Amino acid sequence: MTFRSVLVLLPMALSGAAVSTAVCAAEMTRAEIGAARARIEQTYQAKVRECNQRFVVTGCLEDARDERIRQLRPLDHAEHQVNAEERLRRGAAARERVEKNEREAAQDEARRKTESVREAAQPASMPVLPAARTPRANPELHQRREAKLDAEAKADAAKRREAAAERQRKAQERQRKAGEQQVRSAQKAASASSAPVGRNTKPPAAHLPTPSASDIRALPKP
């Protein structure tokens, strides 16, 4: 077999492999797609090494790249399909959860209305007995709601206790400051009343007599 015949038969063989890959990719899982990608990459790298040893390198490398792209194209399409199916499954599961919660809420509401109508229909002379509690459609959901309400009530009570303690603390602080102010005022008043007169304290200066007009005329003139 000549080199020219090899170049002619190689694209045909690669195209057959690509068709086989396209047929199988439609039913592949994500793990199988990843494994197929790895095999295609390994084949491509081996083909590149083989092309580098030949005389005509450029054409061989281009054929290898084209074949790699042809083989990866159906895998890309299969991966898109897998992603779309996963999105559909997640969306269907989310809708199912919403519909289930709505059905449970509707059942609870209908049960409460039935109990209210039954209690209203009883004669006034008869004591109203508490309705027997029927199991919830979703005990776990009901338990979570009860736990949430209980936690909110405890948190509210704790906030009220903290606020009352804070008000009491501020009132005690105001009383303490007022008492300290009274003590300081009393001490200052006592110190001012009992302080002795200092030795160097001078008596107030006596007022000088006011000169008369005759005294002013008797002054010597300059």
C-alpha contacts under 8 A as a table, 3 or more apart, distances in Angstrom:
res1	aa1	res2	aa2	distance
1	M	5	S	6.32
1	M	6	V	7.04
2	T	5	S	5.34
2	T	6	V	6.47
3	F	6	V	5.07
3	F	7	L	6.41
4	R	7	L	5.15
4	R	8	V	6.34
5	S	8	V	4.97
5	S	9	L	6.13
6	V	9	L	5.25
6	V	10	L	5.88
7	L	10	L	5.37
7	L	11	P	7.24
8	V	11	P	6.49
8	V	12	M	7.34
9	L	12	M	5.26
9	L	13	A	6.30
10	L	13	A	5.24
10	L	14	L	6.20
11	P	14	L	5.03
11	P	15	S	5.94
11	P	63	D	7.40
11	P	67	E	7.80
12	M	15	S	5.12
12	M	16	G	6.25
13	A	16	G	5.17
13	A	17	A	6.42
14	L	17	A	5.06
14	L	18	A	6.27
14	L	67	E	6.41
15	S	18	A	4.94
15	S	19	V	6.30
15	S	67	E	7.32
15	S	70	R	7.92
16	G	19	V	5.18
16	G	20	S	6.30
17	A	20	S	5.07
17	A	21	T	6.13
17	A	71	Q	7.65
18	A	21	T	4.96
18	A	22	A	6.14
18	A	67	E	7.71
18	A	70	R	6.19
18	A	71	Q	4.92
19	V	22	A	5.03
19	V	23	V	6.25
20	S	23	V	5.21
20	S	24	C	6.28
21	T	24	C	5.24
21	T	25	A	5.84
21	T	71	Q	6.58
21	T	74	P	6.90
21	T	75	L	7.78
22	A	25	A	5.19
22	A	26	A	6.98
22	A	71	Q	7.60
22	A	74	P	4.90
22	A	75	L	7.30
23	V	26	A	6.20
24	C	27	E	6.06
24	C	28	M	6.76
25	A	28	M	5.12
25	A	33	I	7.41
25	A	74	P	6.19
25	A	75	L	5.84
25	A	78	A	5.61
26	A	74	P	7.98
26	A	78	A	5.57
27	E	78	A	7.72
28	M	32	E	5.72
28	M	33	I	6.17
28	M	78	A	7.03
29	T	32	E	5.14
29	T	33	I	6.13
29	T	82	V	7.14
30	R	33	I	5.07
30	R	34	G	6.30
30	R	79	E	6.76
30	R	82	V	6.95
31	A	34	G	5.13
31	A	35	A	6.28
32	E	35	A	5.04
32	E	36	A	6.09
33	I	36	A	5.07
33	I	37	R	6.18
33	I	75	L	6.26
33	I	78	A	7.70
33	I	79	E	7.07
34	G	37	R	5.10
34	G	38	A	6.31
35	A	38	A	5.09
35	A	39	R	6.34
36	A	39	R	5.10
36	A	40	I	6.21
36	A	75	L	7.88
37	R	40	I	5.13
37	R	41	E	6.18
37	R	72	L	6.95
37	R	75	L	7.52
38	A	41	E	5.14
38	A	42	Q	6.19
39	R	42	Q	5.07
39	R	43	T	6.16
40	I	43	T	5.08
40	I	44	Y	6.07
40	I	68	R	6.74
40	I	71	Q	7.23
40	I	72	L	7.60
41	E	44	Y	4.99
41	E	45	Q	6.15
41	E	68	R	7.61
42	Q	45	Q	5.22
42	Q	46	A	6.22
43	T	46	A	5.15
43	T	47	K	6.14
44	Y	47	K	5.01
44	Y	48	V	6.18
44	Y	64	A	6.40
44	Y	65	R	7.42
44	Y	68	R	6.43
45	Q	48	V	5.02
45	Q	49	R	6.35
46	A	49	R	5.19
46	A	50	E	6.25
47	K	50	E	4.94
47	K	51	C	6.07
47	K	61	L	7.84
47	K	64	A	6.50
48	V	51	C	5.04
48	V	52	N	6.21
48	V	61	L	6.18
48	V	64	A	7.09
49	R	52	N	5.23
49	R	53	Q	6.77
50	E	53	Q	5.44
50	E	54	R	6.94
51	C	54	R	5.28
51	C	56	V	7.69
51	C	57	V	5.41
51	C	60	C	5.60
51	C	61	L	6.19
52	N	55	F	7.98
52	N	57	V	5.73
53	Q	57	V	7.66
54	R	57	V	5.89
56	V	59	G	6.39
56	V	60	C	6.74
57	V	60	C	5.30
57	V	61	L	6.15
58	T	61	L	5.27
58	T	62	E	6.23
59	G	62	E	5.12
59	G	63	D	6.21
60	C	63	D	5.20
60	C	64	A	6.25
61	L	64	A	5.01
61	L	65	R	6.15
62	E	65	R	5.12
62	E	66	D	6.10
63	D	66	D	5.11
63	D	67	E	6.10
64	A	67	E	5.15
64	A	68	R	6.13
65	R	68	R	5.00
65	R	69	I	6.25
66	D	69	I	5.14
66	D	70	R	6.23
67	E	70	R	4.99
67	E	71	Q	6.14
68	R	71	Q	5.20
68	R	72	L	6.15
69	I	72	L	5.15
69	I	73	R	6.07
70	R	73	R	5.37
70	R	74	P	7.53
71	Q	74	P	6.46
71	Q	75	L	7.24
72	L	75	L	5.09
72	L	76	D	6.17
73	R	76	D	5.13
73	R	77	H	6.38
74	P	77	H	4.95
74	P	78	A	6.08
75	L	78	A	4.96
75	L	79	E	6.07
76	D	79	E	5.08
76	D	80	H	6.26
77	H	80	H	5.14
77	H	81	Q	6.34
78	A	81	Q	5.02
78	A	82	V	6.22
79	E	82	V	4.99
79	E	83	N	6.17
80	H	83	N	5.11
80	H	84	A	6.12
81	Q	84	A	5.03
81	Q	85	E	6.12
82	V	85	E	5.13
82	V	86	E	6.18
83	N	86	E	5.12
83	N	87	R	6.21
84	A	87	R	5.10
84	A	88	L	6.21
85	E	88	L	5.02
85	E	89	R	6.16
86	E	89	R	5.05
86	E	90	R	6.13
87	R	90	R	5.13
87	R	91	G	6.03
88	L	91	G	5.07
88	L	92	A	6.04
89	R	92	A	5.09
89	R	93	A	6.10
90	R	93	A	5.09
90	R	94	A	6.14
91	G	94	A	5.09
91	G	95	R	6.17
92	A	95	R	5.11
92	A	96	E	6.09
93	A	96	E	5.02
93	A	97	R	6.27
94	A	97	R	5.16
94	A	98	V	6.30
95	R	98	V	5.09
95	R	99	E	6.06
96	E	99	E	5.12
96	E	100	K	6.00
97	R	100	K	5.06
97	R	101	N	6.21
98	V	101	N	5.20
98	V	102	E	6.17
99	E	102	E	5.01
99	E	103	R	6.09
100	K	103	R	5.10
100	K	104	E	6.20
101	N	104	E	5.11
101	N	105	A	6.11
102	E	105	A	5.06
102	E	106	A	6.07
103	R	106	A	5.06
103	R	107	Q	6.10
104	E	107	Q	5.05
104	E	108	D	6.19
104	E	137	A	5.92
104	E	138	N	7.12
105	A	108	D	5.10
105	A	109	E	6.17
106	A	109	E	5.08
106	A	110	A	6.09
107	Q	110	A	5.12
107	Q	111	R	6.08
107	Q	137	A	7.62
108	D	111	R	5.08
108	D	112	R	6.23
108	D	136	R	7.60
108	D	137	A	7.76
109	E	112	R	5.16
109	E	113	K	6.25
110	A	113	K	5.13
110	A	114	T	6.14
111	R	114	T	5.11
111	R	115	E	6.23
112	R	115	E	5.14
112	R	116	S	6.17
113	K	116	S	5.03
113	K	117	V	6.18
114	T	117	V	5.17
114	T	118	R	6.13
115	E	118	R	5.06
115	E	119	E	6.15
115	E	131	A	7.05
116	S	119	E	5.20
116	S	120	A	6.17
117	V	120	A	5.10
117	V	121	A	6.15
118	R	121	A	5.19
118	R	122	Q	6.63
119	E	122	Q	5.49
119	E	128	V	6.95
122	Q	126	M	7.03
122	Q	128	V	7.48
123	P	126	M	5.53
124	A	127	P	7.41
135	P	139	P	7.13
136	R	139	P	5.26
136	R	142	H	6.93
138	N	141	L	5.38
138	N	142	H	6.32
139	P	142	H	5.03
139	P	143	Q	6.00
140	E	143	Q	5.07
140	E	144	R	6.24
141	L	144	R	5.14
141	L	145	R	6.31
142	H	145	R	5.13
142	H	146	E	6.23
143	Q	146	E	5.11
143	Q	147	A	6.09
144	R	147	A	5.06
144	R	148	K	6.08
145	R	148	K	5.05
145	R	149	L	6.22
146	E	149	L	5.18
146	E	150	D	6.12
147	A	150	D	5.08
147	A	151	A	6.08
148	K	151	A	5.11
148	K	152	E	6.19
149	L	152	E	5.12
149	L	153	A	6.19
150	D	153	A	5.14
150	D	154	K	6.23
151	A	154	K	5.14
151	A	155	A	6.12
152	E	155	A	5.07
152	E	156	D	6.12
153	A	156	D	5.12
153	A	157	A	6.21
154	K	157	A	5.12
154	K	158	A	6.15
155	A	158	A	5.07
155	A	159	K	6.24
156	D	159	K	5.12
156	D	160	R	6.33
157	A	160	R	5.12
157	A	161	R	6.26
158	A	161	R	5.10
158	A	162	E	6.18
159	K	162	E	5.09
159	K	163	A	6.15
160	R	163	A	5.09
160	R	164	A	6.18
161	R	164	A	5.16
161	R	165	A	6.15
162	E	165	A	5.11
162	E	166	E	6.11
163	A	166	E	5.06
163	A	167	R	6.24
164	A	167	R	5.15
164	A	168	Q	6.24
165	A	168	Q	5.10
165	A	169	R	6.11
166	E	169	R	5.06
166	E	170	K	6.23
167	R	170	K	5.21
167	R	171	A	6.23
168	Q	171	A	5.12
168	Q	172	Q	6.22
169	R	172	Q	5.17
169	R	173	E	6.16
170	K	173	E	4.98
170	K	174	R	6.21
171	A	174	R	5.15
171	A	175	Q	6.28
172	Q	175	Q	5.08
172	Q	176	R	6.14
173	E	176	R	5.10
173	E	177	K	6.23
174	R	177	K	5.22
174	R	178	A	6.15
175	Q	178	A	5.12
175	Q	179	G	6.20
176	R	179	G	5.18
176	R	180	E	6.23
177	K	180	E	5.10
177	K	181	Q	6.16
178	A	181	Q	5.11
178	A	182	Q	6.30
179	G	182	Q	5.14
179	G	183	V	6.27
180	E	183	V	5.11
180	E	184	R	6.22
181	Q	184	R	5.14
181	Q	185	S	6.17
182	Q	185	S	5.14
182	Q	186	A	6.20
183	V	186	A	5.20
183	V	187	Q	6.18
184	R	187	Q	5.13
184	R	188	K	6.11
185	S	188	K	5.14
185	S	189	A	6.21
186	A	189	A	5.17
186	A	190	A	6.18
187	Q	190	A	5.14
187	Q	191	S	6.14
188	K	191	S	5.17
188	K	192	A	6.26
189	A	192	A	5.22
189	A	193	S	6.36
190	A	193	S	5.33
190	A	194	S	6.26
191	S	194	S	5.48
191	S	195	A	5.98
192	A	195	A	5.64
197	V	201	T	6.81
198	G	201	T	5.31
211	P	215	D	6.09
211	P	216	I	6.87
212	S	215	D	5.27
212	S	216	I	6.45
213	A	216	I	5.09
213	A	217	R	6.40
214	S	217	R	5.11
214	S	218	A	6.19
215	D	218	A	5.14
215	D	219	L	6.65
216	I	219	L	5.53
